[in-house]
Amino acid sequence: MSTETLEGAGLLVSRRPLMQRLWRGGLQGSEFTWAVAFTVPYIALFLAFVAYPVAFGAWLGREPSLYLELAEDPIFQRTVVNTILYVGIAVNLKMFGALLLSGFFMRRGWWVKGLLLVYVLPWALPALPAFISIHWMLNGEWGLLNNFLFNVFGMEGPGWLDTSRWLSLGAVITSHIWKWMPFWTVILLAGRMAIPQELYEAAEVDGATGLTRFTHVTFPLLANLYLVCTLLSTIFTLGDFNSVYFVSGGGPALSTHVLATLGIRNAFEVARPELGVAAVLTALPLMIPLVLILMRKLRTTEVTL
């Protein structure tokens, strides 16, 4: 056996323990076995329910002709406008209202705690019965709201979900805000509670009023948290279909669809799954920058006070 062969065999033997250590991550014996036993199910679930659906969806929506067909569809054009309005109005009103209400719930008193408990109930309710209840409450003929208007004021209420695109879209946005604003209020309330009380006492000694304390103490310390919550809320709202699907159903006359519900309609009602996937994928030019900004924000700054 030549010298080169012996040296090659020795090098292979020396590399094998190093590769084994890297593969095992420093775990030995039963530790490595338990690690594999706990890791493999999660990897299988990830591949089955995340990687495969994403890859299959990208494969379905791979044809450029699908996007040309969508661009020429007036329903899709109206849906893009609805999505921009839905996300823009709902997120900004929801987050701004949550910021203001988080300050209100900082007050002391048992009645404030009781009111907070009632306030978070919409968020605690399951989305399906909550939005279906709103749908029937806004029914133009026998809904709770129109019956109240007729019995108390003697006036006929409008067809909230049946006659006007803007009334229906406004009902959807209001329902979404009612459902999700308590969640973000609790998050911002926790952020406010983490601000050291000494800062407020020092500002009060300097003669700062309530508005001055908010602009110079509270909001600068909550800015990072508020920005991250806004980015997350935008991503969640862009992919949300519950509010539209169960409140207005995309009506009247398909005028209040957003991209998420239009994708469901094209995939199941029209029986064009590839067109439905393409409709949803058109949100990626907005979704990807938001995710990148969020990841960069989380990496470069701490979402703490």
N, C-alpha and C positions, 0 to 999 in steps of 0.2 A: 504493500500500500504506500502510495507516494506521500511526501510531506504535505503537499497542498491538500490532499484528501483528508488527512488527519486534522489539519488546521481548520478546514471547512466543517468537519464534524464537530470539533470542539467549539467553534463559533455558534453552530446551530444549537448545541446543548446549552451554551451560555445564554442564548437569546430566549430559549423556551421558558425558563423560569421568569424572565422579565415579562414576556407576553402573558404568562399565566397570572402574574401579579397585577398587571394592568387590567386583564379581563375580570379578575375576581375583586378588584378594588380594595385589596388589603384584607378581604374576608377569607377565613379559613374554615374548612370542614363543614359543620352543620350551619354555620352562619351564612355561608354562600348558598347552601341548599335552601334555607328559609328565605333568603333574599330573592332567589329565583322563583320560589313558590308564590311569594307575594307580588312580584313584579310582572310575571307572565300574564296573569288575568287582566291587569290594567293595560298592558300593551295590546292584548287581544281586543279588549273593549275599545281602545283608541283606534285601532286599525279598522274595526268593524263599524263603529258608529261615528267616527270623525274623518279618518283618512279616506275610507272607501266612499262615503257619500260626497265628500268634497271633490274627489277625483272623478267620480261618476257624473256629478253635476257639471264639472268643467268639460267633460267629454260630451255631454248632451248639448251644451251651449257653445260648441266649438265652431259652428258654421257662421261665417259672416253674413250670410243671407238672412239669418234670423233677426239680426239687429237692423238690417235694412227694412225688413218687414215691420218691425216694431216702430221704427222711425216714421214710417208712412201711416201708421195707425193713429187716428185722432183720439182714440181712447187712451193709448199710451202717452200721447202728448199731454193730454189733460191730467193723466196720472202723475207725470213728472212734476207738473205745477202743484198738484195736490200734495205730493210728497215734500216738496220744498216748503210749502206753507205749513203743513202738518208738523214737520220736524222743527222748523224755525220758530213758529209761534209757541208750540207746546213746550219745547225745551226752555226757551227764554222765560216764559211766564212761570213755568214750573220751578225753575231754579231761583228766579228772583223772589217769587212768593215763599219758597222754602227758606231763603235767607232772611226775609223779614219775619216770618213766623218763628224761626228758630230764636230770634231775639225776644219775641213775645213770650215764648215758653221758658225763657230764662228767669222769669219772675218767680218770686217765692209765693207759696200758698198752696193749700191742699186743693183748692178749686182749679188751679192751673194744672196740677197733676191729673186731676180728674178729666179736665178738658183735653189734655194731651192724650189720655187713654181713648177718649171718644174720637179724637182727630185721627188716630192711626188705624182705626177700624177699617176704613176703605182699603188700605194697603193690606191688611190682614185677611180680608175676604178673598176667596178664590175669584179669579178673573172672569171665568165663564158665567156663573150666576149673577155676578155684579153687572156685567155689561148686558146680559140678556134682560135683566130687570130694568136697566135704563132704556133699552130698546122698547119694551112694552110701556114704560112710563111715558115715553114720547110719542106713543101711537096717536095719530091724528084724530081717530074716531072715538076710542074709549080709553085713551091713556089717562094716567093720573093727573098730569099737568093740565091738559085741556079740560078735563072734568072739573078741576079746581077753578080754572078761569071762568068756566060757564056757570058753576054753582055759586061762586062768590061775587064775580063781577058781571055776570050775564053776558059775556062776550065769547065769541067763537075763537078758539085758539088756532094757530096755523098748523099746517102739516109739517111738523118738524123734520121728518125723515122722508117725506113723500113728494114734496112739491118743489123745494128749493135746494140747489146744490150747496149754497153757502150756509143755510140753516143746518143742513145735515152735516156738513164739514165742521161747523162750529160746535155742534152737539158732540161730534167725535173728539174734537180737541178738548172740550170741557170735560168729557168723561175720562180721557187719558190723564189730564191734570188732576182731577179728583182722585183717581186711583193711585197715582204714583208720587204726587207731591209730598204726602206724609213720610214716605221712605227717605227722600232727600232732606226733609226737614229734620228728621232724627239724626241723620249723618252730620248735618251742619250744626245741630244742637250739641252733639258730642264734641265737635271742634270748638265751639264757643266755650264749653265747660272746661276744656283743657287750657284755655288762656289763663295765665297766672293772675289772680285777683290783685296782686301788688301793682300791676301795670295800670289798672283802672284807678286804684287809690292814688297813685302818683299823678295821673292825668287830672283827677279831681282836685288834688292839691294845687295844681297849676292853673286851675280855673276852667278846665275843659267842660263843655256842655255835653249832653247826650249825643247830639249829632257829631260833635268834634271827636268824642271818644270813639264813635263808630268809624269815622273816616280815617283817624290817625292811629287807632289801636286795633279795633276788631277786624276791619276789612283787610288791612295789610297782612295780618297774621292768618286770616282765613283765605287769602288769595289763592295759594297753591291748592288747598283742598277744594275750593270752589271751582277752579279751573279743571281739575281732574274729574270732579263730579259732573261738570258740564260735558266734558268729552265722553265720559261713560254714558251719561244720559242720552247724548246725541246718537251714540252707537246703538244703544238699546232701542231708542225710538225709531231709528231708521229700519231696524229689523222687526219692529212690532207690528203684528197684524190683528191682534185680539180686539183692540178698540174699534177699528174700522169694520172688521168682519162681523162682529157680534152686535154692534150698535146700529150701523147704517147698512151693512151688507154690501157696501159699494154703491148703493142707490142714492138718490133716484136716477134711474136710467144709466147706471155705470158711471156716474159723475163724481163719486167721492172715493174711488179706488186709490190706494197708494201702491208702491212697487211690490210690497210684500203680498198684499191681497190680490193684486193683478196676476202675480205669478201663480197663486193658488187657483185663480179662475182659469187661466190659460192651461194649466196642467191638468185640472180635473173636470171642469165644466166644458171647456172647449176640446178636451182630450188631446192637447198638444203639449206634452211634458217638456219637450225641448224648447218650445216658445216660452213656457212658464219659467224655466231655468234661465233663459236669456233675459227675461224681464227682471228677474231678481239680480242677475249678474251686472246689470247696468248701474246698480248702486255701488259697485266696487270702486269706480273713480273717486267717490266721496268717502267710502268706508276705509280704504287702504290708507290715505293720508291721515285720517283721524286716528287710526290704530298706531301709525308710526309716530305721530305727535304725542299720543298718550304714552307709548313705550319710552320715548325720549324724555318726556317729562318725569316719568317715574324713575328713570335711570339717573337723570342729572340732578333732581331735587328730591328731597324727602317730603312726603305728604304728611308732615307733622307740624306742630306749632313750635 
